[in-house]
Every structure is written in C-alpha cells, then in structure tokens.
Amino acid sequence: MKKSLIALAVLAASGAAMAQSSVTLFGIVDTGFAYVDNASGNDSVYGLSTSGNATSRLGFRGVEDLGGGLKAGFWLEGEIFGDDGNSKGFNFQRESTVRLSGNFGEVRLGREQTPSYRKTSSYDLFGQAGIGQFMGWSDWGTNSDFQTRVSTADASNIRASNIVSYYTPNFSGFTGGLGYGFDEQVSGKNGRYVGGFVAYDNGPLSIAVSYDQRELLGSVGPVATAVPFTGSRDTLTVGASYNLNVVKLSTILQQSKYKIDGAGSEKFNAYALGASAPLGAGEVKLQYALYDQKAIDSKAHQISLGYVHNLSKRTALYGTVAYLKNKDDSNLGLAAKNLGSNLTGPGAGENQTGVQLGIRHSF
C-alpha cells in the first residue's frame, strides 16, 4: 500500500513538472514554380524554387514555467529547401537562442534576427520572402565605388551571432528592443553588432524606428591589388502602417551608410510604399520600392503584385509577379531563392521580370 502511494506521488510530481514545460515542433514548407528572365547573359531561368511566400523552416521551441511570472525557454530554427531537400545540409542558423522572460521583459542569448531588423522588416508587405520582397537589407558593400568586398558574415544586419538581446514589455502600445553582438576577436572588432528599435502599436496605427551598426573588415580596389580596410555599416530605418480595414497602407524609409576608415563614406537609400486588401479567401498586395544607390549614382525601381489564397488556416496558394528596372550602373536582381545556380543581376542598367506560383503549408 505504501509503495503504491509513493508511486502515485512520484507520478503526480512528474505530471506537475511536465505541465510546467512544453516543447513544440513547428515549421513551414513553401515550394513553387519560378521564372526569371534576363537572369544571366540575357538568359531566362525557370524551375522550382523555395520560400516564395514565406521562408521554409523547421524548428523547435520550448518554455518552462519557473513560477512567480518567470519563464525559461529556447528556440532552435533552421532553413529548409523544399525544392532540393537541403542539399548542403541542415543547420540552426536562422535562430538558436536560450531565453528568460518575466515582468521585466525578455532576455535572449545566442544567434537570431537582430532587434533592429525584426521589427522594421515587418512593414514589408511581402514578408521578406520571394521576388516581391523589399531588398533594402541587401549587402550594399558589394555594390560601390570602393568595390568593397566585405568579409564579415551577416553584413546585411539581418542576423547576428553571439548576440545578447533584450525586449521590453508592452507599455500601453510602446515596445523596444536592444541587441549587442560580440565580435570575439583577439584584436579589432570585425563583426561586432549593436542596435535596437522603438515602436508604437495602437489599433490601426503601427510605427517603428530602428538603428544599428556593424563593424566590418574587407578589401578595397581590384582583386589583384586590393588593400584591407576597416569600417562600419550604419542603418537607420523607419517603418509604418495604417489599417483602414478595406485597405492597409505600409511604408519603409531606410538609409545605410558605409563608413570606410580613412576613406569617407557611401550612402544607399531605399524606400517602399505598399497597400494590401482582403480579396475573397485571401489577400492582394501591391508594393513599389526605390533603391537610390548614391555611392554609384544609380537607381533601381521595383514593383511587385501578389495574391495569397488561403485554403485553410495552415495552407495557402500564392502568386507573385515583379518587375525590376535598373538604371545607370545598378545591377540588382530579383530574389528567387534556390532557383538554380545562374540567377544573378541582369547587368548594369538592365531590367528583370519574375513570376512565382506556389503553395505554402505551415505546421
């Protein structure tokens, strides 16, 4: 009898512990047909690609209730490629963090999207995926008068490794986040990141401002005679949206400045203006983007039209068409992920058109 009571007590205790912890497997598989003209040497590229509407991913997240409003958690997430099954292997470079949260907010340690990018990128109507996406967070350092070849990983400031991040609670619609990514260098500070955002969300209005800086190390000049340089990339972004119910308006204003030590600076401005509206069982969206590459005195215009049709809460069909017009020395290309190995910019001053049709399933 005593043994039975002890066994029941152990089961009850373990059940209580399990009730306080949870682990969730989640993901998205997004695969579709893609076509891009004038992709390489005036040739077209077509076939299957991935992440046309949302980035395909596989992840694990968990949380443990420590009591008193304190919670511990983790998040492991890696990108998957629906078209070829991750031929180069799977990793957790999208996110790998451990977290502690409470009434004070949340602290995260590891690798993740930078706080500055996480909030202001949400104003891109195409969700930073597919050929329609706003491309302001490009690595502009590879497209400049200095012919800069940046060797720092994550030079686009989208993600950072070795980062400590803090996110505030919601104060009557106001939120904020800060992050510091360690360079972990014996000398110098190549790769170090610091940045954050402040935002206000209240009913139909949402607005956010972010700023970040990443220290860079690269080379300047022709390959044969290139010389090393040190410097930084500073990016200021303002994003806003307003929901009128029948239509939602969204905008992004951004400036990225490359400061090359002893050699001045270069600016790249990017702007987006879009509108989305419910249509049937889905949503139609239209977005215009301007990329003013002052460093090379060139511009590019992008217009994107898309429709997402929801078959259920987890499954949707989508279609996107985008047109990119490069002017002068601009050589930007549409982002059709994993569409062969020949997808490049169309050439300086050349134009490019792309189409994507696919299916997205989340779990």
Helices and strands as residue ranges (DSSP letters): H 2-19, E 21-40, E 43-50, E 57-67, E 70-79, E 95-102, E 105-113, H 115-120, G 121-123, G 140-142, E 149-150, E 159-167, E 174-181, E 193-202, E 205-220, G 223-225, E 227-243, E 248-260, E 265-279, E 282-293, G 294-296, E 298-310, E 315-326, E 351-362
